[in-house]
Amino acid sequence: MGDIAFEGLNGKVAVVTGAGRMRSIGRPIAIELARAGCNIVLTGTGRAPEHYPEDERAAGWRDIEAVADEVRAEGAEAFPVVSDVADDRAVDELVQQTLERFGRVDFIVNNAGAARGSDRVPVVELTSEDWHKVINVNLTGTFYMSRAFGRALIDQNEGGAIVNISSIAGKMLPPNTAAYAASKAGIQALSASMSREMGRYNVRVNTICPGIIDTYRMDDIGRGEAWEAMLKMIPLGRPGYGEDIAHMVTFLCSDQGSWITGQAYNVDGGTVVQH
C-alpha cells in the first residue's frame, strides 16, 4: 500500500500564529500544511534579533521571514505578517490583509502563546500584570482570532476549520501555573462552545493539548536532571516534537478529519488521559 495523503488541503489558505521560532510548534505546523498544499499566512510579534536564543542567532534566523522561505521551498505561497493576537484591531486588520492577498481563508491555527515566565508562582503571589499578560495572549488572543476569522468563514460559506493549540496543563491544572492553566482550560471551553455554533456553517473547531514538547519554551528547565525527571512522566518515554503536533493539525484540517469538531486532543505520549 502506498502512503495515504491528507486530502482537501490543496490550494487552501491557512493562517498560523506564533510561527516565527526555530525550535517550536508553529514552524512545523506551517511547513506541514504547506507540504499538504496550503498557502500560508504566518504571524509573529516581530522579535528583535537581540532576543533570539543562541541557536537562532548562530543560524542567522530571521523570525517569520525564515519560516516563510521554508514554506516557499515546499512550493506554497507564504505571507509573513507581524501582528499581535492580543490586539483586536490588529487581528481585524490581519483578516483584511489575508483576504486581500489570497481572496479566501480556510484554516486558522491559533498557536501564539505567552512565554513561560514570572507567572509560575502560587496564586497568592501572582501579580495582576503577569495574570493579564498570560490571559491576554493565550485566551483573549485566541478569542479575537476565532471571532474575526470565524466571521470571515461564515461570510465565505465554504466551511473550514479552526484549530486551537492549548496544553495538557488545561486538564492537569497543576500548582503554580494558575494563569497558564486557566488560559488553556479557557481555550478548551471557547473551542467547544464555538464548535456548537459553527457546525451549521460546516466550520470545525477543535483543540490540541500538547504535552512536553522539546522547544525553546522549555529552555529555562535546561536538558539535565529536571528535564529527565519530566520525561519519566511520559509513558512513551520521549518528549514530543513540533512535528507531532503539526501532523494532528493537518489531519484536523483535512477531509479525513471532516466529521470531527468540539474535541480537545491530548498529543502528549500518554502523559494524561483526561478528556
C-alpha positions in Angstrom: 0.0 0.0 0.0 1.2 3.5 -0.8 1.2 6.4 1.6 -2.2 7.9 2.3 -2.1 11.7 1.8 -4.3 14.1 3.6 -6.9 15.4 1.2 -8.8 18.7 0.8 -5.9 20.9 1.5 -4.5 21.8 -1.9 -4.9 25.5 -2.8 -6.4 26.3 0.6 -5.2 29.2 2.8 -4.1 28.6 6.4 -3.3 31.2 9.0 -0.7 30.1 11.6 0.0 32.4 14.6 3.2 32.2 16.7 5.1 30.9 13.7 8.5 32.6 14.0 10.6 30.4 16.3 13.1 27.9 15.0 12.5 25.2 17.7 8.8 25.5 18.0 5.3 24.1 17.3 4.3 26.9 14.9 7.1 26.4 12.4 6.4 22.7 11.7 2.7 23.4 11.5 3.3 26.0 8.8 5.7 23.7 6.9 3.4 20.6 7.2 0.4 22.5 5.9 2.4 23.9 3.1 3.6 20.4 2.2 0.0 19.3 2.1 -0.8 22.1 -0.5 -1.9 25.1 1.6 -0.7 28.6 1.1 0.3 30.1 4.5 -0.2 33.3 6.4 2.5 33.4 9.1 2.3 35.7 12.1 4.7 36.6 14.8 5.3 39.5 17.1 8.4 40.7 15.2 11.0 39.9 17.9 14.2 41.9 17.8 17.3 39.7 16.9 18.9 40.5 20.3 16.1 38.5 21.9 16.8 35.4 19.8 18.2 32.3 21.6 21.8 31.5 20.8 21.0 28.7 18.3 18.7 31.1 16.3 21.4 33.8 16.2 24.0 31.2 15.1 21.7 30.0 12.3 21.1 33.6 11.0 17.5 33.2 11.9 15.0 35.8 10.6 11.8 35.0 12.6 8.7 34.6 10.4 10.7 35.6 7.3 12.9 32.4 7.7 9.8 30.2 8.1 8.2 31.9 5.0 11.3 30.8 3.0 10.8 27.2 4.2 7.1 27.4 3.2 8.0 28.6 -0.3 10.6 25.8 -0.6 7.6 23.4 -0.3 6.0 25.1 -3.4 3.5 27.1 -1.4 2.9 30.8 -1.2 3.9 32.5 2.1 2.6 35.7 3.5 4.5 36.8 6.7 2.8 39.4 8.8 4.0 41.0 12.1 0.8 41.0 14.2 -0.3 40.9 17.8 -3.1 38.5 18.6 -3.9 40.3 21.8 -4.8 43.5 19.8 -8.3 43.1 18.4 -7.7 45.8 15.8 -4.5 44.2 14.6 -6.5 40.9 14.3 -9.2 42.5 12.2 -6.5 44.0 10.0 -4.9 40.6 9.6 -8.2 39.2 8.3 -8.4 42.0 5.7 -4.7 41.5 4.7 -5.3 37.8 4.3 -8.4 38.2 2.1 -6.7 40.9 0.0 -3.7 38.7 -0.6 -5.4 35.4 -1.2 -9.1 36.1 -1.7 -10.1 33.4 0.8 -9.2 31.8 4.1 -9.9 28.2 5.1 -7.9 27.2 8.3 -6.9 29.1 11.3 -4.3 27.7 13.7 -4.1 29.7 17.0 -0.7 28.7 18.2 0.6 32.0 19.6 1.4 31.8 23.4 2.8 33.9 26.1 6.3 32.9 27.1 6.9 30.9 30.4 8.0 33.4 33.0 7.3 35.0 36.3 3.7 33.8 36.3 4.8 30.4 37.5 4.1 31.1 41.2 1.3 30.4 43.7 -1.9 32.4 43.1 -1.3 34.5 46.3 2.0 35.7 44.8 0.8 36.2 41.2 0.9 39.8 40.0 -2.1 41.3 38.2 0.4 42.2 35.4 1.5 38.6 34.9 -2.1 37.3 35.1 -3.3 39.7 32.4 -0.2 39.1 30.2 -0.9 35.3 30.0 -4.7 35.6 29.7 -4.4 38.3 27.1 -2.2 36.4 24.7 -3.3 32.8 25.3 -7.1 33.1 25.8 -8.1 36.6 24.6 -5.9 36.3 21.6 -7.5 33.0 20.6 -10.9 34.6 21.1 -10.0 37.6 18.9 -8.6 35.4 16.2 -11.6 32.9 16.3 -14.1 35.7 16.3 -12.6 37.7 13.4 -11.8 34.7 11.2 -15.0 32.9 12.2 -16.9 35.8 10.7 -14.9 35.5 7.5 -15.5 31.8 7.3 -19.3 32.3 7.7 -19.3 35.0 5.0 -17.3 32.8 2.7 -19.7 29.9 3.2 -17.3 27.2 2.1 -16.7 25.5 5.5 -13.2 25.4 7.1 -11.5 24.7 10.4 -10.2 26.4 13.5 -7.5 24.5 15.4 -6.6 26.0 18.8 -3.3 24.9 20.4 -3.9 24.5 24.2 -1.9 22.4 26.6 -2.4 19.4 28.9 -1.9 22.0 31.6 -5.5 22.9 30.9 -6.5 19.4 32.0 -3.9 18.6 34.7 -4.3 22.1 36.3 -1.0 21.9 38.3 0.0 24.2 41.1 2.0 27.3 40.4 0.6 27.6 36.9 -2.8 29.2 37.6 -2.7 31.8 34.9 -1.4 29.4 32.3 -3.7 26.6 33.2 -6.7 28.9 33.4 -5.9 30.3 30.0 -5.6 26.9 28.4 -8.7 25.5 30.1 -10.4 28.6 28.8 -9.3 27.8 25.2 -10.8 24.4 25.5 -14.1 25.8 26.7 -14.1 28.5 24.0 -13.4 25.9 21.3 -16.1 23.5 22.5 -18.7 26.2 22.7 -17.8 27.7 19.4 -17.9 24.3 17.7 -21.6 24.0 18.5 -22.3 27.4 17.0 -20.2 26.9 13.8 -21.3 23.4 12.9 -24.2 24.7 10.8 -21.6 26.5 8.6 -19.5 23.4 8.2 -16.7 25.0 10.2 -15.0 22.7 12.6 -13.4 23.9 15.8 -11.0 21.7 17.7 -8.3 21.9 20.3 -4.9 20.2 20.6 -3.4 19.8 24.0 0.4 19.2 23.6 2.4 17.6 26.4 6.1 18.2 26.9 7.4 19.4 23.6 11.1 19.9 23.0 11.1 23.6 22.1 12.8 26.8 23.2 9.9 27.3 25.7 11.4 24.6 27.8 14.9 26.0 27.8 14.6 27.6 31.3 14.4 24.0 32.6 17.6 23.0 30.8 18.1 19.5 29.5 19.6 18.0 32.6 18.1 16.2 35.6 14.9 18.3 35.8 14.3 17.6 32.1 14.9 13.8 32.5 12.6 13.7 35.5 9.8 15.3 33.4 10.4 12.7 30.7 9.8 9.9 33.2 6.1 11.1 33.4 5.7 10.2 29.7 4.6 6.6 29.1 6.1 6.6 25.5 9.4 7.7 27.0 10.3 10.6 24.8 9.5 14.3 24.5 7.2 15.5 21.8 8.4 17.5 18.8 6.6 20.2 16.9 6.0 17.8 14.0 3.9 15.6 16.4 1.5 18.5 16.8 1.8 19.5 13.1 0.6 16.1 11.9 -2.5 16.3 14.1 -3.3 19.9 12.9 -3.0 18.7 9.3 -5.3 15.8 9.9 -7.9 18.0 11.6 -7.9 20.5 8.7 -8.1 17.7 6.1 -11.1 15.9 4.5 -10.1 12.9 6.7 -11.0 15.0 9.8 -14.2 16.3 8.3 -16.5 14.7 10.9 -14.6 15.9 14.0 -15.4 19.0 15.9 -15.6 20.2 19.5 -12.8 17.9 20.7 -9.7 18.5 22.7 -7.0 16.0 21.7 -4.1 15.2 24.0 -0.9 14.8 22.0 1.5 14.0 24.8 2.9 10.5 24.7 0.2 9.3 27.1 1.0 11.7 29.9 -2.6 12.4 30.7 -5.8 10.5 29.8 -8.3 13.1 30.9 -10.8 14.2 28.2 
